[in-house]
Amino acid sequence: MKQHLKLLQSVSNIDAILAVESIFQWAGEFNIDLSFGTLRTIQSTSVETIRHMYDACSPDPILIANHTGDKLVITATEQIRHANQVGHVLAAMGLKAISCANGQILFEPVDRAVDAEVLHGRLQNIDSVWILLRRLAHFEPDTVKASAAAITLFQFAQAWANLCVQTVNGRNALNEKVEKALVSQANDFHQWGVPGLTGVTLLYDPRGSTTVLLFEGHHPMLLASVKMDWAVGQPVQAVLAQANKKSTFGKFDVRPTRIPVDVQGVLNGLSVVDNEVKIVSRLAPKLYAKVNDVLNTIGGKWNTHRQAHVFTENPQSMIDELIANGEIFTFKDFEFFYTPRAVIQLVMAKAGIRPGMRGMEPNAGGGALAMAAAEIVGKDNMTCYELMPQNVKKLQALGFALEGPQDFLSVEAIPSLDFVIMNPPFSAGRDVAHIRHAMGFVKAGGKLVAIASTQWRDHDTRPAHSFREYLASMNADVQDIAPGAFREAGTDVPTTLITITKPIGVVKKVIHVPSVREHLQEMLF
């Protein structure tokens, strides 16, 4: 809901909402003299299913709405750029702007299954929310604080409305405790910290407005039960700006997973209090599982007693970022599969680590290998790098010194370590890239022990041939790890164990790959 409020707080005039409402065929035209307003929407004189929206700056329509069956197809010209508030209303309804080749802009529902009736229902909710935001703006100029106050009021109204529905359906006896708690909250409304609020009256009516709010110096306000559980779209300006950007992803960069539209909708309606997150709506099992996965990924753990996902810190900023971007970095995106104990023992047996040595685990994950080495050399003598934010926090909690997420391939190699132990990502030659780069950190006589895929051995490609030749030149020891060794970690990918001892007298430039990033771009399996 927070993203919806942010969009609507930029809508200063109700004309934008009324003009958008009038694009629906069953609503009346918004046909006012533009000398008194900036927008109007009128019926097409030639096609009865089409309505045109105009603004005061252009003689031509800035938006065309066409009803086709139960769908509403909305297109716009680039003049819509100047009608920012209309774009924000459409985005709050869950419509995303798409730049078309013919210069037009198509507004398409983020959830394509949504029809015109659902969109109109959303707009009714938006109208109620906007009215409350305008009232709160009289008492609180800070939009962030006003947004928090609005969320508090709507969450209470939703809880009270749910109780009223259950009461009408004959289940009041089951909810006496809930009723008592909500009435107590309403009587103690000062605890909500809503600016200007002087009273709350509860109505036992499940059909709409179930709460009356009294604000200082204003008439009573009916507050409807509003649930904004859909994903917002992106405004026109943001989409057109992004269309001009080129992808910044490099070959080995981690790419995020798109969050499903239905999950984005649930994230919009979460209740976040301190470090606890509650799912307000009842969800179908499959949808709940997807939402649960997202909350677990960003660090939430389900607590049955509290009936909430509990975090170590307030997760609101993380949830806001997920909603805004529609993307999440998962464990699979980072190719994080922890190293089982049996494999750790194999690595340690090959590494020959002794007290006083200095070592490193790049892509340290949860720190399994680093902890095993630290038992011998101490944590101060272990350097760790990790890109996944959740794992960085784990490593820091274990006592390893990490400043934050860092791409190991971007770290300058200095040959100063006695050993490197590693379990790098495998896909698209990442394991080979990380091993070659890691060797630049090992001093003469030092040793690298790496868990790797079998791709470099089995593929008939130039990078694979090159790596095989490299291993041969370094007299590397290669052994197969038993099949299924990583099954408990969630993967059955075949693996090998590569051990390389850096020869005495080999200078850095012999083993260092010139311009690492340029060389890595060629390595594609």
Residue pairs with C-beta under 8 A, 6 or more apart in sequence:
1 151
1 154
1 228
1 268
1 269
2 147
2 151
2 268
2 320
2 323
3 232
3 268
3 320
3 323
3 324
4 92
4 126
4 129
4 228
4 232
4 268
5 129
5 133
5 147
5 150
5 151
6 143
6 147
7 88
7 89
7 91
7 92
7 232
7 235
8 88
8 89
8 92
8 126
8 129
8 130
8 133
9 133
9 143
9 146
9 147
10 84
10 85
10 88
11 17
11 85
11 88
11 89
11 130
12 85
13 38
13 85
14 130
15 30
15 37
15 38
15 39
15 85
16 39
16 83
16 85
16 86
16 88
16 89
17 89
17 123
17 126
17 127
17 130
18 30
18 39
19 30
19 39
19 40
19 41
19 53
19 86
20 86
20 89
20 90
20 93
20 123
21 27
21 30
21 120
21 123
21 127
22 28
22 29
22 30
22 41
22 51
23 41
23 51
23 53
23 63
23 65
23 72
23 74
24 65
24 67
24 72
24 116
24 119
24 120
25 49
25 51
25 67
26 120
27 120
29 40
29 41
29 42
29 43
29 51
30 39
30 40
30 41
31 40
31 41
31 42
32 40
34 40
34 54
34 55
34 56
37 56
38 55
38 56
38 83
39 53
39 54
39 55
39 56
39 83
39 86
40 53
40 54
41 51
41 52
41 53
41 54
41 65
42 51
42 52
42 54
43 50
43 51
44 50
44 51
44 52
47 66
49 66
49 67
49 68
50 64
50 65
50 66
50 67
51 64
51 65
52 61
52 63
52 64
52 65
53 61
53 62
53 63
53 64
53 65
53 86
54 60
54 61
54 62
55 62
55 79
55 82
55 83
57 79
57 82
58 77
58 79
58 82
60 77
60 79
61 77
62 76
62 77
62 79
62 80
62 82
62 83
62 86
63 74
63 75
63 76
63 77
63 80
63 83
63 86
64 74
64 75
64 76
65 72
65 73
65 74
66 72
66 73
66 74
66 75
67 73
67 116
70 115
70 116
70 117
71 115
71 116
72 115
72 116
72 119
73 106
74 90
74 95
74 106
74 107
75 100
75 104
75 105
75 106
75 107
76 97
76 104
76 105
76 107
76 236
77 103
77 104
77 105
78 103
78 105
80 86
80 87
80 105
80 236
81 236
81 237
81 240
84 235
84 237
87 97
87 235
87 236
87 237
88 235
89 123
89 126
90 97
90 107
90 233
90 235
91 97
91 232
91 233
91 234
91 235
92 126
92 232
93 119
93 122
93 123
93 126
93 233
94 109
94 110
94 111
94 114
94 119
94 122
94 230
94 231
94 232
94 233
95 107
95 108
95 109
95 110
95 119
95 233
96 107
96 108
96 109
96 110
96 233
96 234
96 239
97 105
97 106
97 107
97 233
97 234
97 235
97 236
97 239
97 240
98 105
98 106
98 107
98 108
98 239
99 105
99 239
99 240
99 243
100 106
105 236
105 239
105 240
107 233
109 119
109 233
110 230
110 231
110 232
110 233
110 261
110 264
111 230
111 231
111 261
111 262
111 265
114 230
122 228
122 230
125 224
125 226
125 227
125 228
128 223
128 224
128 226
129 150
129 154
129 226
129 228
131 221
132 150
132 153
132 154
132 221
132 223
133 146
133 147
133 150
135 196
135 215
135 218
135 221
136 146
136 149
136 150
136 194
136 195
136 196
137 146
138 196
138 215
138 218
139 195
139 196
139 215
139 216
140 146
140 149
140 195
140 196
145 195
146 195
149 192
149 193
149 194
149 195
152 192
152 193
152 194
153 192
153 194
153 211
153 213
153 223
154 223
154 226
155 271
155 280
156 182
156 185
156 186
156 192
156 211
157 210
157 211
157 223
157 224
157 225
157 226
158 225
158 226
158 227
158 280
159 178
159 182
160 182
160 186
160 202
160 210
160 211
160 225
161 206
161 210
161 225
163 175
163 178
163 179
163 182
164 204
164 205
164 206
164 210
165 206
166 172
166 174
166 175
167 175
167 179
167 204
167 206
168 206
172 179
182 202
183 202
185 191
185 192
186 200
186 201
186 202
186 211
187 200
189 197
189 199
189 200
196 215
196 216
196 218
197 213
197 214
197 215
198 214
198 215
198 216
199 213
199 214
200 211
200 212
200 213
200 214
201 211
201 212
201 214
201 220
202 210
202 211
202 212
203 209
203 210
203 211
203 212
204 210
208 224
208 225
209 222
209 223
209 224
209 225
210 223
210 224
210 225
211 222
211 223
212 220
212 221
212 222
212 223
213 220
213 221
213 222
213 223
214 220
214 221
215 221
227 269
227 280
227 281
228 268
228 269
229 265
229 266
229 268
229 269
229 281
230 261
230 264
230 265
230 268
231 261
231 264
231 265
231 268
231 323
231 326
232 268
232 323
234 242
249 255
250 517
250 521
251 428
251 520
251 521
251 523
251 524
252 409
252 428
252 430
252 433
252 520
253 407
254 329
254 333
254 334
254 387
255 333
256 325
256 327
256 328
256 329
256 330
256 333
257 327
257 328
257 329
257 330
257 332
257 333
258 326
258 327
259 267
259 294
259 322
259 326
259 327
259 328
260 290
262 287
262 290
263 287
263 290
263 291
263 294
264 322
264 323
264 326
266 279
266 281
266 283
266 287
266 291
267 291
267 294
267 319
267 322
267 323
268 323
269 280
269 281
270 277
270 278
270 279
270 280
270 319
271 277
271 278
271 279
271 280
272 314
272 315
272 316
272 319
274 314
275 310
275 311
275 312
275 313
275 314
275 315
276 303
276 306
276 308
276 309
276 310
276 311
277 295
277 300
277 308
277 309
277 310
277 311
277 315
277 319
278 307
278 308
278 309
279 288
279 291
283 291
292 302
292 309
294 322
294 328
295 309
296 309
297 328
297 329
297 330
297 331
297 390
298 311
298 315
298 318
298 319
298 322
298 328
298 390
299 311
299 312
299 315
299 318
299 390
299 393
300 309
300 310
300 311
300 315
301 309
301 310
301 311
302 308
302 309
302 310
303 309
303 310
322 328
329 388
329 389
331 337
331 388
334 387
334 388
334 391
334 425
335 425
335 426
335 427
335 430
336 365
336 366
336 388
336 391
337 423
337 486
337 489
337 490
337 491
338 365
338 366
338 368
338 489
339 347
339 365
339 368
339 369
339 423
339 451
339 486
339 489
340 485
340 486
340 488
340 489
342 485
343 423
343 451
343 481
343 485
343 486
344 368
344 369
344 372
346 481
346 497
347 369
347 372
347 421
347 449
347 451
347 497
348 372
348 373
348 421
350 447
350 449
350 477
350 497
350 499
351 359
351 373
351 419
351 421
351 447
351 449
352 419
352 447
353 359
353 373
353 376
353 377
353 418
353 419
354 376
354 377
355 376
355 377
356 377
356 381
357 376
357 377
357 381
357 418
357 419
358 377
358 381
358 382
358 383
358 416
358 417
358 418
359 373
359 377
359 381
359 382
359 383
359 417
359 418
359 419
359 420
359 421
360 382
360 383
360 384
360 385
360 417
360 419
360 420
360 421
360 438
360 441
361 367
361 369
361 370
361 373
361 382
361 383
361 384
361 385
361 420
361 421
361 422
362 384
362 385
362 408
362 411
362 420
362 422
362 424
362 434
362 438
363 385
363 386
363 387
363 408
363 422
363 423
363 424
363 425
363 434
364 370
364 384
364 385
364 386
364 391
364 395
364 400
365 386
365 388
365 391
365 423
366 391
366 394
366 395
367 384
367 391
367 394
367 395
367 398
367 400
369 421
369 422
369 423
370 379
370 382
370 384
370 395
370 398
370 400
370 421
371 398
373 382
373 419
373 421
374 381
374 382
374 400
379 398
379 399
379 400
379 401
380 401
382 400
383 417
384 395
384 400
384 401
384 402
385 402
385 406
385 408
385 411
386 392
386 395
386 402
386 405
386 406
387 405
387 406
387 407
387 408
388 405
389 404
389 405
392 402
392 404
392 405
395 402
396 402
408 434
408 437
408 438
409 433
409 434
409 437
409 516
409 517
409 520
413 437
413 438
413 440
413 441
413 508
413 512
413 516
414 440
414 441
415 440
415 441
415 442
415 443
415 444
415 446
415 502
415 508
416 441
416 443
417 441
417 442
417 443
417 446
418 442
418 443
418 446
418 447
419 442
419 446
419 447
419 448
419 449
420 438
420 439
420 441
420 442
420 446
420 447
420 448
420 449
420 450
421 448
421 449
421 450
422 434
422 435
422 438
422 448
422 449
422 450
422 451
423 450
423 451
424 430
424 431
424 434
424 435
424 438
424 450
424 451
424 452
425 431
425 434
426 452
426 453
426 455
426 493
428 523
428 524
428 525
429 455
429 456
429 463
429 523
429 524
429 525
431 450
431 452
431 453
431 455
431 456
432 452
432 456
432 463
432 467
432 523
433 520
433 523
434 450
435 448
435 450
435 452
435 498
435 500
436 467
436 470
436 513
436 516
437 513
437 516
438 448
438 450
439 448
439 500
439 502
439 511
440 508
440 511
440 512
440 513
442 448
442 500
442 502
443 502
444 502
444 503
444 504
444 505
444 506
445 501
445 502
445 503
445 504
446 501
446 502
447 499
447 500
447 501
447 502
448 498
448 499
448 500
448 502
449 497
449 498
449 499
450 497
450 498
450 499
450 500
451 481
451 495
451 496
451 497
451 498
452 495
452 496
452 497
452 498
453 493
453 494
453 495
453 496
454 480
454 494
454 495
454 496
455 464
455 525
456 463
456 464
456 467
456 468
456 525
457 464
457 468
457 478
457 496
458 464
459 525
461 524
461 525
462 522
463 522
463 523
463 524
463 525
464 525
471 478
471 498
471 500
474 500
474 501
474 502
474 503
475 501
476 498
476 499
476 500
477 498
477 499
477 500
478 496
478 497
478 498
478 499
479 496
479 497
480 494
480 495
480 496
480 497
481 495
481 496
481 497
483 492
483 494
484 492
485 495
486 492
486 493
486 495
502 511
513 519
513 520
